[in-house]
Amino acid sequence: MGENEVGGGKFVPISEATLKQIEAASRSENYSIRKFIEEGLIGVIRAYEMGYPPSKLVDVLEFLRIHDAFGGLIVPRAIFSEILKIKFNGQEKEYLLEKWYECGRWYGASLRRSSDDPISTFKLYLMSMGWNLNEVEVREEGNDLRLVCVSSTITAEETEILSRFITGALFGMGYAIKKEDIITGMIILDCVRGGTNNQSLKNE
């Protein structure tokens, strides 16, 4: 279906089902259909200019919704780094790492319920939430998945915390960890969907 130019503007055909959704949403917001569409398109363009294509907008909003529902806070990286310098004894450290793992499980389970593609949404979350990751790579083949996170700046402590969080999230999304390779600044996890031999770093 093409576009028709009329009076300096364009008519772009859309499906009847989509139009009905737009009509309902615009009435709910007390907008005209034209204003609703124009503001929506302006928002899409602004997001695109910030590096988020239209296909990723729902994913961004989804993990922000989950972050808010979980009571997430925005903590400056400098403060977070200072907290990590606190010396905990073995039991205290393990308790905190377990909390990060459980937090990841909650995020993963929430994404599994609400996202059409939870792994892609989670990848975007990792890239967008201040972990200073240079690379997040996901390879899927059948039921197997490899997740690779690389950062040239995060510390050993941050790597350990992040790996616990990711392991929990993968568990929440229904994956079992088959193999893991974790060094400062690099996390490599090989997983299988629907496996029963789930493990976290605490079991290493």
Secondary structure by P-SEA (a helix, b strand, c coil): cbbbbcccbbbbbbcaaaaaaaaaaaaaacccaaaaaaaaaaaaaaaaaacccccaaaaaaaaaaaaaaaccccccaaaaaaaaaccccaaaaaaaaaaaaaaaaaaaaaaaaccccaaaaaaaaaacccccccbbbbbbcccbbbbbbbbccccaaaaaaaaaaaaaaaaaabbbbcbbbbcccbbbbbbbcccccccccccc
